[in-house]
């Protein structure tokens, strides 16, 4: 019976020796490929971060717009409530005008 494991081990050692020789001879090629791969990864990583930052900025802008719309709607509702009180005779025209001017002059109470 023939011993195949010994010849297989010899072949494997020969292949490993050849791969090591190629690596030693052409080390600059492998180094260049590693640097190129790192540069490509860095480029795509920066693009992904920039896209995430742009999406976050857009979401923040939408939230600010919605908050501004809600504040405007709240002011309008308050003015309508004062108008209803004026129509019922509960307040005078001067009081209505004063409250309306006060509401329209108010800035957003949330300072960032």
N, C-alpha and C positions, 0 to 999 in steps of 0.2 A: 504494500500500500504506500502511496506517495504522500509525503507530508506537504500539504498545500499552504498551511498557515505560515511556514517559514518563508516560502517564496513570496507569499502575499505581504508579509511584513517587510521583506527586502524591497519589494516594489513600492510600498508605502514610504519607506525611508528614502528611496531614490527620488520619489515625487516631492517629498518635503525638502530634500536637499536642493533640488532644482528650483523650487519655489523660493527658498531662502537665497539662492544665488541670484535669481532674477530681482528679488527685492533689494539686495545689496547693490547690484549693478545699476538698477534704474530707480534708486531711492528718490531722486528729484521728481520723477513722474508721479510717484505716489504722494509725495509731499504737495505737489501742485494740484493734484486731484482733491486732496483733503482741503487745501485752502480754497479751491473753487467751490467745493461743496459747502464749506462754511460761509462763504460770501453769498451763495444762493440762498441758504437758509436765513441769513441775516436780512437779506433784501425782502424775502417773503414775510418774515416775522415783522419787520418794520411796517410793511404794507398792511398787515393784519391789525397791528396796533393803531395805525392811522385811521383805518376804517372803523375800528371800535370807538376811537375818540370822536370821530365825526358823527357816529350814530348816537353817542352819549350827548353831544352838543345839540343835536337835532331834537332828542327827547327832552332835554332841558328847555330848549326854546319852545317846544310845544306845551310843556307844563307851564311855563311862564305866560304863554298866550292864553291858555285855559284859565289860569288864575286871574289874569287881567280881565277876561271876559266875565268871569264870575263876580269880580269886584264891581264891574260896570253894571251887571245885571242886578246886583244887590243895591247899588245906588239908585237905579231906576225904580226898583220895587219900593224903596224907602220914599222916593219922591211921589210915587203913585199913592202910597199910604197917606202921606201928608195931603195930597190933593183930595183924597176921599174925605179926610177930616175937614178940609176946607169946604168941600161941597156939603157936608153934613152941618156945617156951622160950628164945629167944635173949636176951630182955630180961626184967627183973622187972616186977612190977606197979607198983612205985614209979617205975621208969624210964619206963614207959609213961605213967603219970599226969603225970610231970614234962614229958615231951615234948608230951603232949596240951595241958596247961595253957600251955606255951610257945607252941604253934601258935595256940591260941585267943586268946591275949593279943596276938599280933602285929598291928600295924597294916599297912596297905598299904605296901610298901617304896618305892613311887614317890610322892614328895612333889612337888606341883605348885606 
